[in-house]
Amino acid sequence: MNLPATGRRVLVSGASRGLGRAVARAFAAQGDRVAVHYGSREADARLTLESLAGTGHVLVGGDLSDPAGAARVADTAAEALGGIDVLVNNAAVNERHPLPTTSYEEWAEVWQRHMSVNLLATALLSHRVARAMIDRAAGGRIVNIGSRGAFRGEPDHPAYGATKAAVHALGQSLAVSLAPYGIGVASVAPGFFTTERVADRLTGEEGESIRAQSPFGRVASPEEIADAVLWLASPRAEWSSGAVLDLNGASHLRT
């Protein structure tokens, strides 16, 4: 069950922009073929697709929080690419909802949405892709995008922090159960990095405060996170299966 170093078939969920786009570009740049998934941002996803080096890439839309939708995304990507060797679970939502100022009704809706997209979608897509890997007896890699917030706490985004902690735990459980089939599973836990979604928070005093969290005095670029994902998905990283890799510029040190 030897995983090739390049020329692999890669599915990246939530690849319309931001980190997902950077991850898709990183795989494509080294000669892999990529299925670019989107939930609702089709125009942005097409821009991602058009920016990829090489040929043979595909666009796949669908709602991953729905079991039938997740299965369709995985099956469509596998059919278009001829199989999936690497899955990157990146799709996520992150909405502000501090408890003291959030109504019960809104609180319940936000938690359900975060559970559906951040956790359930990751579990559904992982099952569909991993089962196909097992049936092919060819091994593979699954890399989950977690968060520093799973360890540091997210007072204004508690559902995000909680679901990302669950994603880390899911990845470790799958790492144990899938190792006999040559499938490595690992997660990254990024701190702040520059994306369109947080651009407004990185300006003014709040931006200064966020950058000051790291002794480097800055936040990461999506490309820095993508480089780590690329390595965890590589043939050389099998012994890192089960790991949760901190990528936060020493802004939060776990003990």
Secondary structure, 3 states (H helix, E strand, C coil): CCCCCCCCEEEECCCCCHHHHHHHHHHHHCCCEEEEEECCCHHHHHHHHHCCCCCCCEEEECCCCCHHHHHHHHHHHHHHHCCCCEEEECCCCCCCCCHHHCCHHHHHHHHHHHHHHHHHHHHHHHHHHHHHHHHHCCCEEEEEECCCHHHHCCCCCHHHHHHHHHHHHHHHHHHHHHHHHCEEEEEEEECCECCHHHHHHHCHHHHHHHHHCCCCCCCECHHHHHHHHHHHCCHHHHHHCCCEEEECCCCCCCC
